[in-house]
Amino acid sequence: MDATAAKVIAGTMAYLNENYLKLQAGYLFPEIARRVREFCEANPEAAKRLIRCGIGDVTEPLPPAAVQAMKAAVDELSVRETFRGYGHEQGGDFLRSKIAQIDYRARGMEIADDEIFVSDGSKSDCGFILDILGDRNRIAITNPVYPVYVDTNVMAGHTGLPNESGQYEGIIYLPCRAENEFVPEPPNEHADVVYLCFPNNPTGAVATRAQLERWVSYAQEHKALLLYDAAYEGYISDPQIPRSIFEIPGGTECAVEFRSFSKTGGFTGVRCGFTVMTKRLLAQTADGRELPLHSLWHRRWSTKANSVSYPVQRGAEALYSEEGRAQVRGLIEHYMGNARVLSEAAKAAGMEVYGGKNAPYIWVRTPRGLTSWQMFDRMLQELNVVVTPGSGFGSEGEGYFRISAFNSRANAEEVARRLRGASFS
Ligand SMILES: *Cc1c(COP(=O)(O)O)cnc(C)c1O
């Protein structure tokens, strides 16, 4: 190699994934953090009263059954006789069999143990699933939406640039409004992949059986794939509302379900969730062959991952024991008690309130036509309460804000007290 060629090569940098440059700056939670920080610096007295009902993170300690199981698992790993190394790349049989049996088969859904894939949480799974899907899919996403579905598609190069209302070229947006009770009907156009999330973050809406049946019919007609995020299924108390897309006839042939222990077992910091994908779920090649996605998803796991740590899986397993289930129910009742307190207070303050019945989120219309960020600022300045501006979840969220029920009861009651005394006229 002569000297000039070497120089040219030396001057060439690694290329980056330019799709990341399409992502919109000023992401919601950093912007909230910035405004809260500025307010607290300028108002140190009010800062002491600040209550956060913004980010959707649990506040209560882990269920004791999970703690005990995780400690016992660490002890097991600490002696030669019971030490374990790598486990099954899809997750331990001990955990997958409990999930499949208790969450699905006992409720009449035909899910085999090897159709469960245990991961470090649903956020990861929502992104990883794109590894096994092609690049030419028409993607449909609700508006407002959990931002992960959109951004992972942007990163994968499935979109163009965003327009001024923040919508990306190439994505079909499904508006969720008060008129449709925040549950979109299937569109009149073709989509290959549809993201659905019920109970919904951020709106707290749930889909009825009839609504989910229409989505499954749409998927059958269009040979579309439903990506069904059921992270909050544990919060459904209404027995008429399906907790899984697989409760709908035909669902196992058109949907992948994402579940998480984050909001049920309080595992947001522990990290564990799973996907359910049946071997009957098909997708097509460019030349029209219809093949099961399951073998690709399994290959993806065995090549790129090894499930999640053994103590964590034992902790998740413990959530299925009798005590574990009672403790999870207790946690959910606690958060839903907060949701009731907060919903009633917002209603008493004259606001239009949605969600909060089968989900830990309350979706509130801003009074007097305030924008979401104006309302955010007034809640911060006048009540010293942090909420999430609805517009941060998409253009259809403008004019709404989200109150999270993840808090201590004392905090929820204090927020309720301040809301009742508020006047946003
Ligand atoms: C919290 C949440 C999840 C779960 O995320 P993890 O990564 O499992 O903690 C999934 N989907 C939605 C919509 C969520 O709000």
The ligand as an ORCA input file, in Angstrom:
! r2SCAN-3c Opt
* xyz 0 1
  C     -43.960      0.726     31.620
  C     -44.353      0.283     30.278
  C     -43.838     -0.899     29.741
  C     -42.906     -1.776     30.513
  O     -41.612     -1.428     30.310
  P     -40.442     -2.280     30.933
  O     -39.319     -2.108     29.977
  O     -40.895     -3.703     31.013
  O     -40.147     -1.695     32.283
  C     -44.250     -1.281     28.483
  N     -45.136     -0.554     27.776
  C     -45.652      0.571     28.272
  C     -46.648      1.306     27.456
  C     -45.267      1.036     29.516
  O     -45.792      2.160     29.996
*
